[in-house]
Amino acid sequence: MSDFSGGETPHGREPRLLDRVHEAIRRLHYSRRTEEAYVHWIRRFIFWSGKRHPATLGEGEVTAFLSHLAADRNVAAATQNQALAALLFLYRQVLGKELGWFDDLVRAKRPVRLPVVLTHGEVRALLAQLKGTHWLMASLLYGAGLRLMECLRLRVKDVDIAYRQILVRDGKGGKDRVTMLPESAVQPLHAQLGEAKRLHEIDLREGFGEVHLPFALARKYPRAGYEWGWQYIFPSGKRSADPDDDVIRRHHLDDSVLARALMEARHCAAIAKPVSAHTLRHSFATHLLQSGSDIRTVQELLGHSDVSTTMIYTHVLNRGGRGVKSPLDRIEQPRATYRCVEPPASPRQPTAVSCPGRVAGMPLA
């Protein structure tokens, strides 16, 4: 019998290990992406150990697996830490084992990297290459500091146009927060809401129209999923089966839609920097600080639990010539007009000729 299969119990068949992992993750309301990542690493750990049950393994196998990822697979520190978090969840939340040696494991140190930030001109050029829904989503990422999935999961009830604010529900870390709604996005947002309502009305006429609800709200309010306020602002163009229960619903747009649009826009705008959805969020924070906004306000708008996370953007501002004046600019500079001396026509008559880009007195090649 495979270690992925359940055994026989007096009350029937015991749930498979990975089914128990899924159940524990959903009970704790972890995100779908966290669920996918944890199941992936737990499955890899089981296959790496020769399909032995994790309950029979211990410190040596976990440490060896993490070392294998770093030494043989050459994964990044963040990836190794994600694998460790998945195994920690497996042993503590699923198998119910408090293993003290987990606390002694040394987590890989992530390198400190400064975020990529666009200039105001680059943001303007990038947005100029986008249209319609793509433009609106990118504008909300830059104008409100949203993460990509926060933008895609926006529901009609989460946007207060009268107060010009957006309520981000269940953001990273399960936190809610309020951020601004840019004035320039209001009219395009009205148009997008009209399109979303049109699709919702079509779904209702055809016997569908129910949207996925978070946690246990569908059981508590069985008809809430059909209400207009719960619908996604950026719905998918077609209905599909929900992977959780196989019910046909209209989900929100896939994250790859905007990623492709940004890639094409970056190319058309001739921007050399790498651009992703998160680059626009980085630019939002940096430009707010650059314009004099208080760092605590920026922290709240971004949804950072620790101000030290927000402080990374102050380091971006202090790089190059922005925060520190170069010593070259502190010394006396020659005049902007450069002149060079051509070889004289005769020993008695030297001739001075203007030569842009040449320093006075520099001999010609």
Salt bridges, closest charged atoms under 4 A:
GLU8 OE2 - ARG13 NH1 3.35
GLU14 OE2 - ARG20 NH1 3.75
ASP19 OD2 - ARG16 NE 3.51
GLU35 OE2 - HIS22 ND1 2.55
GLU35 OE2 - ARG26 NH2 2.82
ASP72 OD2 - HIS68 ND1 3.05
GLU98 OE1 - ARG92 NE 3.61
ASP103 OD1 - ARG92 NH2 2.87
GLU122 OE1 - LYS273 NZ 2.92
GLU150 OE2 - ARG147 NH1 2.62
GLU150 OE1 - ARG177 NH2 2.89
ASP158 OD1 - LYS157 NZ 3.11
ASP176 OD2 - ARG169 NH1 3.10
GLU183 OE1 - ARG164 NE 2.87
GLU195 OE2 - ARG198 NH2 2.69
ASP203 OD1 - ARG239 NH1 2.51
ASP203 OD2 - ARG250 NE 2.69
GLU206 OE1 - ARG239 NH2 2.84
GLU210 OE2 - ARG249 NH2 3.85
ASP242 OD2 - HIS212 ND1 3.36
ASP242 OD2 - ARG249 NH1 2.97
ASP244 OD1 - ARG26 NH2 3.45
ASP244 OD2 - ARG32 NH2 3.04
ASP245 OD1 - ARG249 NH1 3.04
ASP255 OD2 - ARG33 NH2 2.00
